[in-house]
Amino acid sequence: MLGALPLVLTEVAEDTRRALDEALAPWTEKFPDVAVVRDCRQGRPAQDLMELSHDARLVVVGRKVRRARLGTHIGAVTHAVLHHCLAPVAVVPHD
């Protein structure tokens, strides 16, 4: 079973990269002059974004649109990036 784990993780990483490329394709075609860095990681997204943001001019994070009046309207990753990131942060709502 342990021998299969690296193969599964590699397959998951490839699927994730493929999904990211598909999601970004319309935007990179529409705005070819905008530099986009694609980096798929497994682990701690908030920590990874903060570490990678040192040279960034802008960090963009998403948040789900929540219709409830009470409670938080951003998730843990967006919250951490907003409070600890050195670069400017844009929070983009999505469904």
N, C-alpha and C positions, 0 to 999 in steps of 0.2 A: 504494500500500500504506500509506503514512504517513497518508493521509486517513482510512483505515478504523480506525486505532488508537484515536482518541478515541471512536468509536462502540462499539468492542468494550469499552473500559474502562468506558464508561457502562453498557453492558448487563451486564457482570460486576458492577458496583456495585449495580445494581438487583436482580439475582438474589441477591446477598449480603444486601441489606437485606430482601428477601422471605423468605429462609431464616431470618434472625435473628428476624423478626417471627413466623414460624411456630413457631420453637423457644421463644420467650418467651410466646406466647399463652396456653398453659394456666396458666402461673405468674402472669402479670399479671391473668388473670381470677380466679384463686384468691386472690390477695393484692393487691386493687386499691389499697390504701393505701400500698403500697411504691412509692416513686419509682424508676423505671428510666430510665436514660439510654442510648439506642441511638445508637451511633456506629460506622459501618463505615468503615474506612480501608484503604488499600493501602500496604504499605511495611514499616515496622519495628514490629511489635506490642509488643515489650518497651518500646521508647522511648516509643511512644504511650501505653501504659498508665501509665508512670511520670509523664509530663507531665500526663496527665489526672487523676492521683490526688491532686494537691495539695489539692483541696477535698473529696475523698471521705472518707466515714466508714468505708468498707470496700471493698476491692478483692477480687473473687472471680475466681480463675483455675482452669482445669481441668487435669487431668493424666490421661493414659491409665493404666489399671491394667496394670502390667508384672509378670508372674509370675516373671521371672528373679530369682535371689537376688543375682547380681552385677551391677554397673553402676549407672548412675544411674536413679532412679525418677521423676525429673521432667525436663521438657524445658528447653531454653535460655530460653524466654520466662518460664516459671514461676520458674526459678532467678534470672534477672535481676530480676524483680519482687520476689521474696522479699528479695533483698539490697539493693535500691536504692529501693524504694517507701517513701514517708513515711507512708502510711496503713497501718492493719492489713490483713493479707492472709489470705484464706481459700483453701485449696487443696482443690478438690473432685475426687475421683477419679471417672472414668467409663469405661465400656467403649466 
